[in-house]
Amino acid sequence: MMIAEAPIQCGTGAHAEVHTLIEDLFSLEGKTAVVVGGGGVLAGEMAIGLAGAGANVVIADLNEDSARRHARAIDDLGRKSLVCQADVTRKTDIRAILEATLARFGGVDIVLNAAGINSGTPFLEIEEAEWDRILNVDLRSVFLACQVFGKAMIEAGKGGSIINISSASSDPPLTRVFTYSVAKGGVNQVTKFLANEFAPHRVRVNAIQPGFFPAEQNRKLLTEERVASIMRHTPMHRFGAPSELIAATLFLASEKASSFVTGSILRVDGGFGAMTI
């Protein structure tokens, strides 16, 4: 008996259909994204990723040189960029970023809150000035940006996406980074609260919770002993690469790909958060 099997269809039409679906889900063409703290290594990579998906990108940072370096990479992609040198712990500066964004692009669709600093000072040695500085940069900036840009999104009536950067130290906290852990725990709470507050206005609020991604702010804390401890606790047994945060950013930024996602804390940590001992 002979059985004639139907040929498997692998033509260009099927591939084109899949490509069109992916583009439709993740394209940010015509959107404007504001990256608060966009001069940093990780935030800069995410900003470039947003531009790669089609968005115009505003990079706001105290370090103008770093912001401009990332802006040039965005310009090289053929997208429009805007650099705002700003102290993102001040509401007047956040408002100025909004005004500059509206003047240049006419609106704002995505806000990525990524400003952050860290310190390994032992708890009993933490000065009030250090406590205030870390909480201001890591938590106050999120509060201010969510308030200023959230109001603008609600008034515009087009919805939007706010993405906050949490941390593996947010819950449970990590040793040696007390103030940072407190701040990132606060970021999680802001995210969940505003997801409820803003949902009727179609403004989604989520957070990305990275694991260990070596950058300037945490490199000095990564002693040989601490690295060994991190690796034991990370099932994938490696650090993350900045580019590995892009897909999560695009997912949460896209109003189609994550249209029913709000109040989520999305882990990108190599399994770190799945381990207990």
C-alpha positions in Angstrom: 0.0 0.0 0.0 1.3 3.4 -0.9 0.5 6.4 1.1 0.9 9.8 -0.5 1.8 12.4 2.1 0.8 16.0 1.5 3.8 18.3 1.0 4.7 20.5 3.9 4.1 24.1 3.1 7.1 26.2 3.9 6.7 28.9 1.3 7.5 32.5 1.7 3.9 33.3 2.2 3.9 31.7 5.6 7.1 33.3 6.7 5.8 36.7 5.6 2.6 36.2 7.5 4.6 35.4 10.7 6.9 38.4 10.1 3.8 40.6 9.7 2.3 39.3 12.9 5.5 40.0 14.9 5.8 43.5 13.4 2.2 44.2 14.2 2.5 43.1 17.8 5.8 44.8 18.6 6.1 47.8 16.3 6.4 51.1 18.1 6.2 53.1 14.9 4.9 56.6 15.5 5.2 56.3 19.3 7.3 58.5 21.6 9.2 57.0 24.6 10.8 58.9 27.4 13.6 57.2 29.2 14.3 58.7 32.6 17.9 58.0 33.6 18.6 57.0 30.0 22.3 57.8 30.2 23.0 54.6 32.1 24.3 51.4 30.5 21.2 49.3 30.9 18.7 52.1 30.3 20.7 53.2 27.2 20.5 49.8 25.7 16.7 49.7 26.4 16.4 53.2 24.8 18.2 52.0 21.7 15.9 48.9 21.6 12.8 51.1 21.7 14.2 53.1 18.8 14.9 49.9 16.9 11.2 49.1 17.2 10.3 52.4 15.7 9.9 54.8 18.5 11.2 58.4 18.8 13.1 58.5 22.1 13.7 61.2 24.7 16.7 60.5 26.9 16.7 62.4 30.2 19.7 62.2 32.5 21.9 64.3 34.7 24.9 63.1 32.7 24.5 64.9 29.4 27.5 63.2 27.7 26.2 59.7 28.3 22.7 60.7 27.2 24.1 62.2 23.9 26.1 59.1 23.3 23.0 56.9 23.4 21.1 59.5 21.3 23.7 59.3 18.6 23.1 55.5 18.4 19.4 56.2 18.1 20.0 58.7 15.3 22.1 56.1 13.5 19.0 53.9 13.4 17.2 56.6 11.5 15.0 57.5 14.5 14.5 60.9 16.2 16.0 61.5 19.5 15.9 64.3 22.1 18.3 64.8 25.0 17.2 66.5 28.2 19.9 67.2 30.7 17.9 67.1 34.0 17.9 66.3 37.7 15.1 63.7 37.7 14.7 64.0 41.5 13.2 67.5 40.9 9.6 67.9 39.8 10.4 71.1 37.9 12.9 69.2 35.8 10.5 66.3 35.1 7.9 68.9 34.0 10.5 70.5 31.7 11.2 67.0 30.2 7.5 66.7 29.5 7.2 70.1 28.0 10.2 69.5 25.7 8.8 66.2 24.6 5.4 67.7 23.8 7.1 70.5 21.9 9.2 68.1 19.8 6.9 65.1 19.3 3.4 66.3 20.3 2.8 63.6 22.9 4.2 60.8 25.0 3.2 57.1 24.8 5.8 55.2 26.8 7.8 56.2 30.0 10.7 54.0 31.2 11.8 54.9 34.7 15.4 53.7 35.0 17.3 56.2 37.1 19.3 54.4 39.8 22.3 54.6 42.1 23.6 52.2 44.7 25.9 51.9 47.7 27.3 49.0 49.8 27.6 51.0 53.0 26.8 48.8 56.1 23.5 49.7 57.7 24.9 51.2 60.9 27.3 53.4 58.9 24.7 54.8 56.5 24.5 58.6 56.7 21.2 60.4 56.3 22.6 62.2 53.2 23.3 58.8 51.5 19.9 57.5 52.5 18.2 60.5 51.1 20.3 60.5 47.9 19.5 56.9 47.0 15.8 57.1 47.8 15.6 60.4 45.8 17.2 58.9 42.7 15.7 55.4 42.9 12.2 56.0 44.2 11.4 59.7 44.2 12.2 60.0 40.5 9.7 57.2 39.8 7.0 58.9 41.9 7.6 62.2 40.1 7.7 60.8 36.6 4.6 58.7 37.1 2.8 61.7 38.5 3.8 64.1 35.8 3.7 61.8 32.8 0.8 59.8 34.1 -1.3 62.9 34.3 -0.3 63.9 30.8 -1.2 60.5 29.4 -4.6 60.5 31.2 -5.4 64.0 29.9 -4.4 63.0 26.3 -6.9 60.1 26.5 -4.8 57.7 24.3 -3.6 55.4 27.0 0.0 54.5 27.4 2.7 52.4 29.1 4.8 53.2 32.1 7.6 50.8 32.8 9.5 51.0 36.1 12.8 49.3 36.7 12.7 47.2 39.9 15.5 44.9 41.1 16.2 41.4 42.4 16.8 43.2 45.7 13.2 44.4 45.9 11.8 41.2 47.5 13.5 39.6 49.3 16.2 42.3 49.9 19.9 41.6 49.2 22.6 42.0 51.8 24.9 45.0 51.6 22.5 47.2 49.6 20.0 48.2 52.3 18.8 51.6 51.0 18.7 50.4 47.4 16.6 47.4 48.4 14.2 49.7 50.3 13.9 51.9 47.3 13.3 49.1 44.9 10.7 47.6 47.2 8.9 50.9 47.0 9.1 50.9 43.2 7.2 47.6 43.2 4.5 49.1 45.4 4.2 52.2 43.2 3.9 50.0 40.2 1.0 47.9 41.6 -0.8 50.8 43.1 -0.7 52.9 39.9 -1.7 49.9 37.8 -5.0 50.0 39.7 -5.2 53.8 39.7 -4.5 54.3 36.0 -6.3 51.2 34.5 -9.6 53.0 33.8 -7.6 55.4 31.6 -5.9 52.6 29.6 -2.5 53.6 31.0 -0.7 50.4 31.9 2.0 50.3 34.7 4.4 47.5 35.0 8.0 46.8 36.1 11.0 44.9 34.9 12.9 43.2 37.7 16.4 42.5 36.4 18.7 40.0 38.0 22.5 40.7 38.0 23.6 42.9 35.1 27.1 44.2 35.8 27.2 48.0 35.4 29.2 50.9 36.8 26.9 51.4 39.8 27.2 47.8 41.1 30.6 46.7 39.7 32.4 47.8 42.9 30.1 45.5 45.0 30.9 42.4 42.9 33.7 40.9 44.9 34.9 37.4 44.1 33.0 36.0 47.0 29.8 37.9 46.1 30.0 36.8 42.5 30.3 33.1 43.6 27.3 33.5 45.8 25.3 35.1 42.9 26.2 32.3 40.6 25.2 29.6 43.1 21.8 31.3 43.4 21.3 31.9 39.6 20.2 28.7 37.8 21.6 29.9 34.5 25.0 30.5 36.2 25.9 33.7 34.5 25.3 37.5 34.5 22.7 39.1 32.2 23.7 41.1 29.1 22.1 44.5 28.7 20.6 43.4 25.3 18.6 40.8 27.2 16.4 43.5 28.7 15.2 44.8 25.3 12.6 42.1 24.6 10.9 42.6 27.9 10.9 46.3 27.4 9.3 46.0 24.0 6.7 43.6 25.3 5.6 45.9 28.0 5.9 49.0 25.8 3.6 47.6 23.1 -0.1 48.3 23.5 -0.8 45.2 21.4 1.6 42.7 22.8 0.8 43.5 26.4 -2.6 45.0 26.1 -4.0 43.0 29.1 -0.8 43.3 31.3 -0.7 45.8 34.1 0.6 45.6 37.7 3.1 42.9 36.7 6.7 42.7 37.9 8.5 40.9 35.0 11.6 39.0 36.1 14.6 38.9 33.7 17.1 37.3 36.1 18.3 33.9 34.9 16.1 32.2 37.5 17.5 34.1 40.5 14.0 34.8 41.9 13.0 31.2 41.6 15.6 30.0 44.1 15.3 30.0 47.9 18.4 28.3 49.2 
